[in-house]
Amino acid sequence: MDVLIKAFKSGNFSFDDQSVVKNCQDLAEKFRLSSEEIATQYDNYFSTLDSLGYKITAGSLASFSRFLEKEVAASERQKNTSAVKPRVFAKAYDDTHDQPTPPNKRHAGSAAKSGLLTPGGIAPSNLTPMTGRSQLTATPASASTAFRARTNRGQTVCIFNEEIRSQWNKTASSGTSVQILGEPLTLPGVQHLHMMDTLEGKVQCINDRIVDYGEAMKRALPEAKDICRTSVSEVTQEPVWVAGRIVAEHEAAGSALNAQSVLLEGSREASGGARVRLDLSQLQSFRLFPGQVVGVKGLNPTGSTFVAQQLITHVIPVGRMMEEKKGEGTAAASPPKHLSMVVAAGPFTNSDNVLYEPLTDLLQYCSEHDVDQVLLMGPFVDVEHPRIKDGTLDVLFEQLFQQQVLSKLHEWQQLSENKKRHVLLMPSTRDAHSHPVFPQPPFMLPSDSNKVRSIQSPTCFVSEGLTVAACSQDVLLHLSAGEIAHGQGQDRMGALASHVIGQQSFYPVFPPPLGTCLDTSHYSALQLQTTPDILFCPPPLLLFRN
């Protein structure tokens, strides 16, 4: 039971009593889930609740059991659905490409032994960056029956701002532009070094965030004009404003935060890096996580405990406000163009093969709707894919990416009538053929990939007056694991995403969870310099939009 309690505690959940723990353990055995798996499933279920109570009771566990039963029933229905033939993404595509071909004799024996569900008959030595797709035809065992048999192909799950959709009138595309904001992680001809940050550099990075936040508070709130000069440990009998970083009492990767063990760390300039206990008892509501930079109004009667009376966790970057004022005079003369964009997050293949059938269907959709831009966020070659995890893939990761992703995109672009379409690829730390560091440099694409462009993660770009920010890192998952909330509303996922905007950082969590290769030497690449119109943070917890 201790393992189960620890797994739920990592998500800030606690059990009402031992009987609830026993019932939860029985539930895990019933559905054949490990302690970590059932804790993750409960976190997914918890995100849909109206209540934000973190204590698991017998009633909430019963509701969770019904949720799991529905999930299992839906999975069984999908398995039992009869197979249907999928549509190809272009009429001009050769039908013979979809016909199974026998595997090459050289690989027949090894493929039979390993049960490999990969493109058949291809020797690694015969693979080149631009080998035709006809060489990657699937073996008879490779087609994903479950994917072909799905009945919800093209189904609209959710519509946001439907009244705007009814007014949409797609015009013929005359081409769009994409302008990347910020400094690039890599420069042409310059080798990019990873994880070269020092301890002193990490300290300076943390301190800069506190100072920058304090300056933003001064601009947004005139009464906080002395916030950058006031120490968090200064004895005060009158309310003052201070800026600092939220720290757990026992700071380490994965340390849990609770309302009784919150510390506030000041900047080196104002506080000498001092830490004091933060008393939250007078606040009606708050959302806090390790690494969060905040502005606090209150008093410190003893010098060791700062009693918070007001807490500000979100300061909007001023860049967007300045841009809007600057463009007021030209807005009427230059109305924004209509822009059609499709955004998708990986993995783009099924778990039982590496044929990338979902990617093919996605490109079919883009052709049917004549989109102007396509943003694909990794992983593309997912390290969590069963064939990669068990080591039975018989091609190099780079070759798989070139043959099954780039070749599909190039061929689709050639067959498309819209020759001015932009295709942007963003890597993920789960991509097996890319360095798992964050911030993450773009893919190194072949020189003939001029119609497909790779961008770093995270990134911010402007297209036709629309500012878009995107990040492929699991920042929402990490925020969810470390956050404590009290007296807040029901939109938990929206609140998690708002931390990225309010903290002016694509990754405000510190220290990061174990396994996160956070490279603080590229701190500037994590900063959000302006407020985007759209923020894309694909969540592993629960699909949502806000």
C-alpha positions as CSV (number, residue, x, y, z in Angstrom):
1,M,0.0,0.0,0.0
2,D,2.9,2.3,0.6
3,V,3.8,2.3,-3.1
4,L,0.2,3.2,-4.0
5,I,0.1,6.0,-1.5
6,K,3.4,7.4,-2.7
7,A,2.3,7.2,-6.4
8,F,-0.8,9.3,-5.6
9,K,1.1,11.6,-3.3
10,S,3.3,12.6,-6.3
11,G,0.2,14.2,-7.8
12,N,-0.7,15.9,-4.5
13,F,-3.5,13.4,-3.8
14,S,-4.2,11.9,-0.4
15,F,-6.6,9.2,0.8
16,D,-9.4,9.8,3.3
17,D,-8.6,6.7,5.3
18,Q,-7.0,3.2,5.0
19,S,-10.2,1.6,3.8
20,V,-10.1,3.9,0.7
21,V,-6.5,2.9,0.1
22,K,-7.5,-0.8,0.2
23,N,-10.4,-0.2,-2.2
24,C,-8.1,1.6,-4.5
25,Q,-5.6,-1.2,-4.4
26,D,-8.4,-3.7,-5.3
27,L,-9.4,-1.4,-8.1
28,A,-5.9,-1.5,-9.5
29,E,-5.8,-5.3,-9.4
30,K,-9.2,-5.5,-11.1
31,F,-8.1,-3.4,-14.0
32,R,-4.5,-4.8,-14.0
33,L,-2.9,-1.4,-13.4
34,S,0.3,-0.7,-11.5
35,S,0.4,1.9,-8.7
36,E,1.8,4.5,-11.1
37,E,-0.6,3.7,-13.9
38,I,-3.7,4.0,-11.7
39,A,-2.4,7.3,-10.2
40,T,-2.0,8.6,-13.7
41,Q,-5.5,7.5,-14.7
42,Y,-6.9,9.2,-11.6
43,D,-5.1,12.4,-12.5
44,N,-6.6,12.3,-16.0
45,Y,-10.1,11.7,-14.4
46,F,-9.5,14.4,-11.8
47,S,-8.9,17.0,-14.6
48,T,-12.6,16.6,-15.6
49,L,-14.1,17.1,-12.2
50,D,-16.0,20.2,-11.1
51,S,-14.5,19.9,-7.6
52,L,-10.8,20.6,-6.9
53,G,-10.6,18.5,-3.7
54,Y,-7.3,16.6,-3.6
55,K,-8.5,14.1,-0.9
56,I,-9.8,10.8,-2.3
57,T,-12.9,9.6,-0.6
58,A,-15.0,6.4,-1.0
59,G,-17.5,8.4,-3.2
60,S,-14.9,9.8,-5.5
61,L,-13.2,6.4,-5.8
62,A,-16.6,4.8,-6.8
63,S,-17.0,7.5,-9.5
64,F,-13.5,6.8,-10.7
65,S,-14.3,3.1,-10.9
66,R,-17.2,3.8,-13.3
67,F,-14.9,6.1,-15.3
68,L,-12.5,3.2,-15.8
69,E,-15.2,0.8,-16.7
70,K,-16.4,3.2,-19.5
71,E,-12.9,3.5,-20.8
72,V,-12.5,-0.3,-21.0
73,A,-15.8,-0.7,-22.7
74,A,-15.0,1.9,-25.3
75,S,-11.6,0.2,-25.9
76,E,-13.4,-3.1,-26.4
77,R,-15.9,-1.6,-28.8
78,Q,-13.1,-0.2,-30.9
79,K,-11.3,-3.6,-31.1
80,N,-14.5,-5.4,-32.2
81,T,-15.4,-2.9,-35.0
82,S,-15.2,-4.4,-38.5
83,A,-12.4,-3.2,-40.8
84,V,-13.0,-0.5,-43.4
85,K,-10.8,0.6,-46.2
86,P,-9.1,4.0,-45.7
87,R,-9.0,6.8,-48.2
88,V,-5.6,7.8,-49.7
89,F,-4.7,11.5,-49.4
90,A,-4.4,12.3,-53.1
91,K,-6.2,11.0,-56.2
92,A,-3.0,11.1,-58.2
93,Y,-1.3,8.7,-55.7
94,D,-0.4,5.4,-57.2
95,D,-2.8,2.7,-55.9
96,T,0.0,0.2,-56.0
97,H,1.6,1.9,-53.1
98,D,-1.1,0.6,-50.8
99,Q,-0.6,-3.0,-51.9
100,P,1.4,-5.3,-49.6
101,T,4.6,-6.7,-51.0
102,P,6.6,-9.7,-49.8
103,P,9.6,-8.9,-47.6
104,N,13.1,-9.1,-49.1
105,K,14.6,-12.6,-48.6
106,R,17.6,-11.0,-46.8
107,H,15.3,-9.9,-44.0
108,A,12.6,-12.6,-44.1
109,G,14.2,-14.7,-41.4
110,S,14.9,-11.9,-38.9
111,A,11.5,-10.3,-39.5
112,A,9.8,-13.6,-38.8
113,K,11.8,-14.1,-35.6
114,S,11.2,-10.7,-34.2
115,G,7.6,-10.2,-35.4
116,L,8.7,-6.8,-36.6
117,L,5.8,-4.6,-37.9
118,T,8.0,-2.3,-40.0
119,P,8.3,-1.5,-43.7
120,G,9.2,-4.8,-45.3
121,G,12.1,-5.8,-47.5
122,I,14.4,-2.8,-47.0
123,A,18.0,-3.2,-46.3
124,P,19.5,-0.2,-44.3
125,S,22.2,0.1,-46.9
126,N,19.5,0.8,-49.6
127,L,17.9,3.6,-47.7
128,T,18.7,7.1,-48.8
129,P,17.2,10.4,-47.6
130,M,15.0,10.6,-50.6
131,T,14.2,6.9,-51.3
132,G,10.8,6.6,-52.9
133,R,7.8,5.6,-50.8
134,S,7.2,2.5,-53.0
135,Q,10.2,0.9,-51.3
136,L,8.5,1.3,-47.9
137,T,5.4,-0.7,-48.7
138,A,4.0,-2.6,-45.7
139,T,4.3,-6.3,-45.1
140,P,0.9,-8.0,-44.8
141,A,1.2,-8.0,-41.0
142,S,2.0,-4.3,-40.8
143,A,-1.4,-2.7,-41.4
144,S,-3.1,-1.4,-38.3
145,T,-6.4,-3.2,-38.2
146,A,-7.7,-1.1,-35.3
147,F,-6.8,2.2,-37.0
148,R,-8.4,1.1,-40.3
149,A,-11.5,-0.1,-38.5
150,R,-12.2,3.1,-36.6
151,T,-15.6,4.6,-37.1
152,N,-14.9,8.2,-36.0
153,R,-12.6,9.2,-38.9
154,G,-12.8,13.0,-39.4
155,Q,-15.2,13.5,-36.5
156,T,-15.3,16.9,-35.0
157,V,-14.9,16.5,-31.2
158,C,-15.0,20.1,-30.1
159,I,-15.6,23.5,-31.6
160,F,-14.3,26.7,-30.0
161,N,-16.0,30.0,-30.9
162,E,-18.5,28.4,-33.3
163,E,-20.0,31.8,-34.1
164,I,-16.7,32.8,-35.7
165,R,-16.7,29.6,-37.7
166,S,-20.0,30.4,-39.3
167,Q,-18.6,33.7,-40.6
168,W,-15.4,32.1,-42.0
169,N,-15.0,32.4,-45.8
170,K,-11.9,30.8,-47.1
171,T,-10.4,32.7,-50.0
172,A,-7.9,31.6,-52.5
173,S,-4.5,31.6,-50.9
174,S,-1.9,34.1,-52.2
175,G,0.8,32.8,-50.0
176,T,1.6,33.5,-46.3
177,S,4.7,34.5,-44.5
178,V,6.2,33.1,-41.3
179,Q,8.5,35.3,-39.1
180,I,10.3,33.6,-36.2
181,L,10.7,35.7,-33.1
182,G,13.6,35.6,-30.8
183,E,17.2,34.4,-31.2
184,P,17.8,31.0,-32.8
185,L,19.5,28.2,-30.8
186,T,21.6,27.3,-33.7
187,L,23.4,29.3,-36.4
188,P,24.4,28.0,-39.9
189,G,27.9,26.5,-39.7
190,V,28.1,26.8,-35.9
191,Q,28.1,23.6,-33.7
192,H,25.4,23.6,-31.0
193,L,26.7,22.5,-27.6
194,H,24.2,21.0,-25.1
195,M,24.1,21.0,-21.2
196,M,27.1,23.3,-20.9
197,D,25.5,25.3,-18.1
198,T,27.3,25.8,-14.8
199,L,26.0,26.0,-11.2
200,E,26.8,29.7,-11.2
201,G,24.9,30.1,-14.5
202,K,21.8,28.3,-13.1
203,V,21.8,30.6,-10.1
204,Q,22.1,33.6,-12.3
205,C,19.2,32.3,-14.5
206,I,16.9,32.0,-11.4
207,N,17.9,35.4,-10.1
208,D,17.3,37.0,-13.5
209,R,13.7,35.7,-13.5
210,I,13.1,37.3,-10.1
211,V,14.5,40.6,-11.2
212,D,12.6,40.6,-14.5
213,Y,9.4,39.8,-12.8
214,G,9.9,42.6,-10.3
215,E,10.5,45.1,-13.1
216,A,7.3,43.9,-14.8
217,M,5.4,44.4,-11.6
218,K,6.7,47.9,-11.3
219,R,5.4,48.7,-14.8
220,A,2.1,47.1,-14.2
221,L,1.5,48.3,-10.6
222,P,2.6,51.8,-9.5
223,E,2.3,51.1,-5.8
224,A,4.9,48.4,-6.2
225,K,7.6,50.8,-7.2
226,D,10.0,49.6,-4.5
227,I,9.5,45.9,-5.1
228,C,13.0,45.4,-6.5
229,R,14.7,47.0,-3.5
230,T,12.8,45.5,-0.6
231,S,14.3,42.3,1.0
232,V,12.0,39.4,1.8
233,S,13.7,39.1,5.2
234,E,13.4,42.7,6.1
235,V,11.4,43.2,9.4
236,T,8.4,45.3,8.5
237,Q,5.3,46.3,10.5
238,E,3.6,47.9,7.5
239,P,2.6,46.1,4.3
240,V,5.3,46.1,1.6
241,W,5.7,44.6,-1.9
242,V,8.4,42.0,-2.5
243,A,9.3,39.8,-5.4
244,G,10.6,36.2,-5.0
245,R,10.6,32.6,-6.1
246,I,8.4,29.9,-4.6
247,V,10.6,27.1,-3.1
248,A,9.7,23.9,-1.3
249,E,11.1,23.5,2.2
250,H,13.1,20.5,1.0
251,E,14.1,21.6,-2.5
252,A,14.8,18.7,-4.8
253,A,13.5,17.4,-8.1
254,G,10.1,15.9,-7.4
255,S,9.7,17.4,-4.0
256,A,6.1,18.0,-3.1
257,L,4.8,21.4,-2.2
258,N,2.2,22.1,0.4
259,A,0.7,25.2,2.0
260,Q,2.7,24.7,5.2
261,S,6.1,24.3,3.7
262,V,6.3,27.1,1.1
263,L,9.4,29.3,1.2
264,L,9.9,32.6,-0.6
265,E,13.4,33.3,-2.1
266,G,14.4,36.8,-2.8
267,S,16.8,38.1,-5.5
268,R,20.5,38.5,-4.7
269,E,20.4,42.2,-5.3
270,A,17.5,43.0,-2.9
271,S,17.6,40.0,-0.4
272,G,21.1,38.4,-0.9
273,G,19.2,35.3,-1.9
274,A,17.6,34.9,1.5
275,R,14.6,32.6,2.0
276,V,11.8,33.1,4.5
277,R,8.6,31.1,5.2
278,L,5.6,32.3,3.3
279,D,2.4,32.4,5.4
280,L,-0.6,31.9,3.1
281,S,-3.3,31.7,5.8
282,Q,-4.8,35.1,4.9
283,L,-5.2,34.4,1.2
284,Q,-8.6,33.2,0.0
285,S,-7.2,31.5,-3.1
286,F,-3.8,30.7,-4.7
287,R,-2.1,28.5,-7.2
288,L,1.6,27.8,-6.5
289,F,4.3,25.5,-7.8
290,P,8.1,25.2,-7.3
291,G,10.0,27.8,-9.4
292,Q,7.1,30.2,-9.7
293,V,8.1,33.9,-9.4
294,V,5.5,36.0,-7.6
295,G,4.9,39.4,-6.3
296,V,3.7,39.4,-2.7
297,K,2.2,42.2,-0.5
298,G,2.3,41.7,3.2
299,L,4.5,42.2,6.3
300,N,7.3,40.4,8.0
301,P,7.1,41.1,11.8
302,T,9.9,38.7,12.8
303,G,12.2,38.6,9.7
304,S,11.7,34.9,9.2
305,T,8.0,34.6,8.1
306,F,6.4,36.8,5.5
307,V,2.6,37.0,6.0
308,A,1.0,37.4,2.6
309,Q,-2.0,39.6,2.2
310,Q,-2.0,39.8,-1.6
311,L,-0.4,37.5,-4.2
312,I,0.2,38.3,-7.8
313,T,1.4,35.3,-10.0
314,H,0.6,36.6,-13.5
315,V,2.1,39.7,-15.2
316,I,1.4,40.0,-18.9
317,P,4.4,40.9,-21.1
318,V,4.4,44.5,-22.3
319,G,5.7,43.7,-25.8
320,R,2.2,43.0,-27.2
321,M,0.7,46.2,-25.7
322,M,3.4,48.2,-27.3
323,E,2.9,46.5,-30.7
324,E,-0.9,47.2,-30.5
325,K,-0.4,50.9,-29.8
326,K,2.2,51.1,-32.6
327,G,-0.2,49.5,-35.1
328,E,-3.4,51.4,-34.2
329,G,-2.9,53.9,-37.1
330,T,-2.4,51.2,-39.8
331,A,-4.9,48.6,-38.7
332,A,-7.7,50.0,-40.9
333,A,-5.5,50.4,-43.9
334,S,-4.1,46.8,-43.7
335,P,-6.7,44.4,-42.5
336,P,-5.4,40.9,-41.5
337,K,-5.6,38.2,-44.1
338,H,-7.6,35.0,-43.7
339,L,-5.3,32.3,-42.4
340,S,-6.1,28.6,-42.3
341,M,-3.7,26.6,-40.1
342,V,-3.7,23.0,-39.0
343,V,-1.7,22.0,-35.9
344,A,-1.1,18.4,-34.8
345,A,1.0,16.8,-32.1
346,G,2.7,13.4,-32.3
347,P,3.2,10.5,-32.3
348,F,2.0,10.2,-35.9
349,T,2.0,6.5,-36.1
350,N,0.2,3.6,-34.4
351,S,1.7,1.6,-31.6
352,D,1.6,-1.6,-33.6
353,N,3.5,-0.4,-36.7
354,V,5.7,2.4,-38.1
355,L,3.7,3.1,-41.2
356,Y,2.5,6.6,-40.1
357,E,-1.1,6.0,-41.2
358,P,-2.4,8.8,-39.0
359,L,0.0,11.2,-40.7
360,T,-1.3,10.1,-44.1
361,D,-4.9,10.8,-43.0
362,L,-3.9,14.2,-41.6
363,L,-2.3,15.2,-45.0
364,Q,-5.5,14.0,-46.7
365,Y,-7.5,16.4,-44.5
366,C,-5.1,19.3,-45.3
367,S,-5.5,18.7,-49.0
368,E,-9.3,18.6,-48.7
369,H,-9.4,21.9,-46.8
370,D,-6.6,23.7,-48.6
371,V,-4.8,24.9,-45.5
372,D,-2.2,27.7,-45.7
373,Q,0.1,26.4,-42.9
374,V,0.7,23.1,-41.2
375,L,2.5,22.9,-37.8
376,L,3.5,19.4,-36.7
377,M,4.8,19.0,-33.2
378,G,6.8,15.9,-32.2
379,P,7.5,13.2,-31.3
380,F,7.9,11.9,-34.8
381,V,10.1,8.9,-33.9
382,D,8.8,8.3,-30.4
383,V,11.2,6.7,-27.9
384,E,8.0,5.3,-26.2
385,H,7.0,3.3,-29.3
386,P,7.0,-0.4,-28.5
387,R,9.3,-1.2,-31.5
388,I,11.8,1.3,-30.4
389,K,11.7,0.4,-26.7
390,D,12.2,-3.3,-27.3
391,G,15.0,-2.7,-29.9
392,T,13.3,-4.6,-32.8
393,L,13.3,-1.7,-35.3
394,D,15.6,-2.7,-38.2
395,V,16.3,0.8,-39.6
396,L,18.1,3.8,-38.1
397,F,16.0,6.4,-36.4
398,E,17.1,9.1,-38.9
399,Q,16.2,6.8,-41.8
400,L,12.7,6.2,-40.4
401,F,12.1,9.9,-40.0
402,Q,13.4,10.6,-43.5
403,Q,11.5,7.8,-45.2
404,Q,8.2,7.9,-43.4
405,V,7.8,11.6,-42.5
406,L,9.9,13.8,-44.8
407,S,9.1,11.7,-47.9
408,K,5.4,11.8,-47.2
409,L,5.5,15.6,-46.7
410,H,7.6,16.2,-49.9
411,E,5.4,14.0,-52.0
412,W,2.2,15.6,-50.6
413,Q,3.7,19.1,-51.4
414,Q,4.4,18.1,-54.9
415,L,0.9,16.8,-55.5
416,S,-0.7,19.8,-53.9
417,E,-2.2,22.6,-55.9
418,N,-1.1,25.1,-53.2
419,K,2.6,25.5,-53.8
420,K,3.0,28.3,-51.2
421,R,1.9,26.3,-48.2
422,H,4.2,26.4,-45.1
423,V,5.0,23.2,-43.3
424,L,6.7,23.6,-39.9
425,L,8.2,20.7,-37.9
426,M,8.9,21.1,-34.2
427,P,11.0,18.4,-32.4
428,S,10.2,16.8,-29.1
429,T,12.4,15.5,-26.3
430,R,10.8,12.1,-27.0
431,D,12.2,12.1,-30.6
432,A,14.8,9.2,-30.7
433,H,16.7,11.0,-33.5
434,S,17.1,14.3,-31.8
435,H,19.0,15.5,-28.7
436,P,16.6,15.3,-25.7
437,V,17.5,18.8,-24.3
438,F,15.2,21.7,-23.6
439,P,15.2,24.3,-25.2
440,Q,15.6,22.0,-28.2
441,P,17.2,22.9,-31.5
442,P,15.4,22.3,-34.8
443,F,15.9,19.1,-36.9
444,M,18.8,19.1,-39.3
445,L,16.9,18.6,-42.6
446,P,18.3,17.7,-46.0
447,S,19.2,20.7,-48.2
448,D,16.4,19.9,-50.6
449,S,13.7,20.3,-47.9
450,N,13.0,23.9,-48.8
451,K,9.2,23.3,-48.6
452,V,9.5,21.9,-45.1
453,R,11.0,23.9,-42.3
454,S,12.1,22.8,-38.9
455,I,11.7,25.2,-35.9
456,Q,13.1,25.0,-32.4
457,S,11.1,24.1,-29.3
458,P,9.7,26.3,-27.8
459,T,9.2,29.0,-30.4
460,C,7.1,32.0,-31.2
461,F,6.3,33.2,-34.7
462,V,4.1,35.8,-36.5
463,S,2.1,35.0,-39.6
464,E,-0.3,37.4,-41.2
465,G,-0.6,39.5,-38.0
466,L,-1.2,36.4,-35.9
467,T,1.3,35.7,-33.0
468,V,1.6,32.0,-32.3
469,A,3.6,30.4,-29.4
470,A,4.2,26.6,-29.3
471,C,6.0,24.2,-27.0
472,S,6.3,20.4,-27.4
473,Q,7.7,19.9,-23.9
474,D,5.3,18.3,-21.3
475,V,5.1,21.6,-19.3
476,L,1.5,21.1,-18.3
477,L,2.2,17.7,-16.9
478,H,5.1,19.0,-14.9
479,L,3.0,22.0,-13.7
480,S,0.2,19.6,-12.7
481,A,2.5,17.4,-10.7
482,G,4.0,20.3,-8.7
483,E,1.1,22.7,-8.3
484,I,-1.0,23.2,-5.1
485,A,-4.3,25.0,-5.4
486,H,-6.7,26.5,-2.8
487,G,-10.1,28.1,-3.4
488,Q,-9.7,28.3,-7.1
489,G,-12.3,27.8,-9.9
490,Q,-13.0,24.7,-11.9
491,D,-10.9,25.2,-15.1
492,R,-7.8,23.4,-13.9
493,M,-6.2,22.8,-17.4
494,G,-6.8,26.4,-18.4
495,A,-5.2,27.6,-15.2
496,L,-2.2,25.4,-15.8
497,A,-1.7,26.8,-19.3
498,S,-2.1,30.4,-18.0
499,H,1.1,30.0,-15.9
500,V,3.1,30.0,-19.2
501,I,1.6,33.4,-20.1
502,G,1.6,34.9,-16.6
503,Q,5.1,33.8,-15.8
504,Q,6.4,35.0,-19.2
505,S,8.2,31.6,-19.5
506,F,7.6,28.5,-21.6
507,Y,9.0,26.4,-18.7
508,P,8.6,28.2,-15.3
509,V,9.1,25.0,-13.2
510,F,12.3,24.7,-11.2
511,P,13.8,22.4,-10.2
512,P,12.6,20.3,-13.2
513,P,11.4,16.7,-12.7
514,L,14.0,14.0,-13.0
515,G,14.8,13.1,-16.6
516,T,14.2,16.7,-17.9
517,C,17.4,17.9,-19.5
518,L,16.8,21.6,-18.9
519,D,19.6,23.7,-20.4
520,T,19.6,27.0,-18.5
521,S,22.5,28.2,-20.7
522,H,19.8,29.1,-23.2
523,Y,17.5,30.8,-20.7
524,S,16.6,33.5,-23.2
525,A,15.0,30.9,-25.5
526,L,12.5,30.0,-22.7
527,Q,11.3,33.6,-22.2
528,L,8.0,34.7,-23.6
529,Q,8.6,38.2,-24.9
530,T,5.1,39.0,-26.0
531,T,1.6,37.8,-25.4
532,P,0.6,35.4,-28.2
533,D,-2.8,35.2,-29.8
534,I,-2.6,31.4,-29.7
535,L,-0.6,29.2,-27.4
536,F,-0.1,25.5,-28.2
537,C,0.9,23.2,-25.3
538,P,-0.2,19.7,-26.2
539,P,-1.1,18.1,-22.9
540,P,-0.6,14.4,-22.1
541,L,-3.2,14.7,-19.3
542,L,-6.4,15.7,-21.1
543,L,-7.3,17.2,-24.4
544,F,-8.6,20.8,-23.9
545,R,-8.9,24.2,-25.5
546,N,-9.4,27.6,-23.9
